[in-house]
Amino acid sequence: MKKILSIIGCIIVIAASSCTKKYITPNPNQTILLNVKSNTWTTTDGGKTYSSVINTPEIDSYFNDHGGVLVYFSFTSGVYEQIPEVYQGISFSYTHNPGSLALYAQASDGVTVIQPPADAVVKLLLIDSN
């Protein structure tokens, strides 16, 4: 009788230890690739600072307050660098509002006149945070 109970106990232990729960949740994040041409950058201070505003309907009021926005530039095919950063003496940054993403470029010293940035691919990563 003890032998049978031992065998049943072993079977229960093995069966219970082999069960695992696996949670699969959908990934609500979005990656958007945008082409920003050199001629879309504008300046209002004689070339010290340039900006380019991109229409982004994906950033609604709720997402603007509760989601996360990451921006990457690529001036070389397949190489992305996250901004804010300084690249070749130009400081890149961004802000976002509902419906738009504003990109900024200025000399890293803040006073030197620069040329508008070259054509670039912008990777926009929207991270949902429910």
Secondary structure, DSSP 8 states (H G I E B T S, - for coil): -HHHHHHHHHHHHHHHHT-----------EEEEEEE-GGG-EESSSSSEEEEEEEETTS-HHHHHHSEEEEEEEEETTEEEEESEEETTEEEEEEEETEEEEEEEEETTSSS-------EEEEEEEE---
